[in-house]
């Protein structure tokens, strides 16, 4: 005898409601565990797993990036609620240009759509979030560069929070670009070679505009455990957390769990 569809529907509703109750209880427990602890001032996130998330759902490989882009809105809101000063997102590396041309083109459309919505996001204005696109931005399509410049111009005077989006980014490329700029200044006689130190190099990195360029915490989603060139200089003393969740499935409790892990670590910085 086949089950009554209404009985099955009622069972599913109860299960969903039960899951929400359990989720809510766990969320309250987590919040009580982290609310009085130290919250990272700068969080870096490697947004990984979008394509695998899409493939598992029989979607085009780049379809996950659209869901991942929406998840960025959630993350920004969660971090603002926690009063995190700076968030840096690794969205597209220089190596990603080697992907199929159609996929790269679709990704650029996703990035452009997100930049448009950010420029009109009321939360960005209310919380005075300065937005920067960092990386070898000259490699991006002209339309993407134009939108990036526009959102940067719109938010350039904001200084309460900072949101950096790493596009066409590579950690080694960033250090090379900094070295070239310093070499040009030395060649022009603007600086003495002997005065080159860590502070000078930091002042020529893509993150030089930040009050705290070095992330306290770097998160990578999808279960992969490597930095893939993300903030190689700035992340020298960052706490690293790798979580087995594809980026589009990332939840607020995942962020809070990572922060709980961060709070439990003894950050001695070599001491």
PEGI-V80374 format. One record per residue. D_CENTER is the distance of its C-alpha to the mean C-alpha in Angstrom with 2 decimals. Layout:
BEGIN
d_center=D_CENTER
d_center=D_CENTER
END
This chain:
BEGIN
d_center=51.45
d_center=48.06
d_center=46.00
d_center=46.26
d_center=43.14
d_center=43.12
d_center=43.27
d_center=40.33
d_center=38.38
d_center=39.28
d_center=38.17
d_center=34.72
d_center=34.34
d_center=35.36
d_center=32.95
d_center=30.00
d_center=31.22
d_center=31.65
d_center=28.12
d_center=26.88
d_center=29.23
d_center=28.08
d_center=24.38
d_center=25.34
d_center=27.37
d_center=24.70
d_center=22.18
d_center=24.86
d_center=25.55
d_center=21.97
d_center=21.76
d_center=25.07
d_center=23.90
d_center=20.89
d_center=21.95
d_center=24.20
d_center=22.18
d_center=19.97
d_center=16.52
d_center=13.94
d_center=13.84
d_center=10.63
d_center=7.76
d_center=5.45
d_center=3.73
d_center=5.63
d_center=6.05
d_center=9.74
d_center=12.98
d_center=13.12
d_center=16.40
d_center=17.99
d_center=17.37
d_center=19.16
d_center=21.91
d_center=22.77
d_center=23.49
d_center=25.50
d_center=23.20
d_center=22.67
d_center=20.15
d_center=17.83
d_center=18.43
d_center=15.61
d_center=13.13
d_center=14.74
d_center=14.32
d_center=10.67
d_center=10.34
d_center=12.35
d_center=10.29
d_center=7.52
d_center=10.65
d_center=11.41
d_center=8.38
d_center=8.98
d_center=12.57
d_center=12.47
d_center=10.91
d_center=13.52
d_center=16.12
d_center=15.53
d_center=15.74
d_center=12.68
d_center=13.23
d_center=10.03
d_center=6.26
d_center=4.69
d_center=2.15
d_center=5.09
d_center=6.89
d_center=10.45
d_center=12.49
d_center=16.00
d_center=17.42
d_center=16.14
d_center=18.87
d_center=21.36
d_center=20.62
d_center=23.36
d_center=23.86
d_center=23.82
d_center=20.43
d_center=18.90
d_center=20.73
d_center=19.44
d_center=15.78
d_center=16.58
d_center=18.17
d_center=15.15
d_center=13.07
d_center=16.17
d_center=16.65
d_center=13.25
d_center=14.03
d_center=17.44
d_center=16.52
d_center=14.26
d_center=17.28
d_center=19.46
d_center=17.37
d_center=19.71
d_center=17.14
d_center=15.69
d_center=19.30
d_center=20.45
d_center=17.86
d_center=18.08
d_center=14.43
d_center=14.47
d_center=12.18
d_center=12.11
d_center=11.50
d_center=11.80
d_center=13.59
d_center=17.02
d_center=16.85
d_center=20.59
d_center=20.02
d_center=18.48
d_center=21.09
d_center=22.86
d_center=21.95
d_center=18.18
d_center=18.93
d_center=21.12
d_center=18.65
d_center=16.07
d_center=19.01
d_center=20.08
d_center=17.01
d_center=16.87
d_center=20.58
d_center=20.40
d_center=18.11
d_center=19.38
d_center=21.59
d_center=19.11
d_center=18.53
d_center=17.82
d_center=13.99
d_center=11.51
d_center=8.42
d_center=7.63
d_center=6.80
d_center=7.96
d_center=10.76
d_center=13.85
d_center=12.38
d_center=14.18
d_center=14.65
d_center=18.37
d_center=18.57
d_center=17.07
d_center=19.79
d_center=22.39
d_center=21.73
d_center=22.08
d_center=25.26
d_center=26.72
d_center=26.32
d_center=27.93
d_center=30.65
d_center=31.42
d_center=31.80
d_center=34.03
d_center=36.06
d_center=36.62
d_center=37.85
d_center=35.22
d_center=34.29
d_center=36.25
d_center=34.93
d_center=35.88
d_center=33.57
d_center=30.43
d_center=28.48
d_center=25.01
d_center=24.60
d_center=25.59
d_center=23.15
d_center=20.26
d_center=21.62
d_center=21.25
d_center=17.68
d_center=15.03
d_center=13.84
d_center=17.47
d_center=17.14
d_center=15.23
d_center=17.52
d_center=15.71
d_center=14.00
d_center=13.84
d_center=11.25
d_center=13.37
d_center=11.21
d_center=8.98
d_center=8.40
d_center=9.07
d_center=10.31
d_center=13.56
d_center=15.80
d_center=15.44
d_center=15.93
d_center=15.10
d_center=12.64
d_center=13.64
d_center=13.81
d_center=10.42
d_center=11.49
d_center=14.93
d_center=16.77
d_center=14.53
d_center=13.73
d_center=17.47
d_center=17.87
d_center=14.55
d_center=15.02
d_center=13.62
d_center=13.30
d_center=13.52
d_center=14.11
d_center=16.25
d_center=14.59
d_center=13.43
d_center=10.12
d_center=12.40
d_center=14.37
d_center=11.86
d_center=13.85
d_center=14.16
d_center=16.52
d_center=14.12
d_center=11.95
d_center=15.36
d_center=16.72
d_center=14.18
d_center=14.96
d_center=18.58
d_center=18.37
d_center=16.94
d_center=19.83
d_center=22.34
d_center=21.70
d_center=23.96
d_center=22.06
d_center=24.99
d_center=23.41
d_center=26.42
d_center=29.02
END
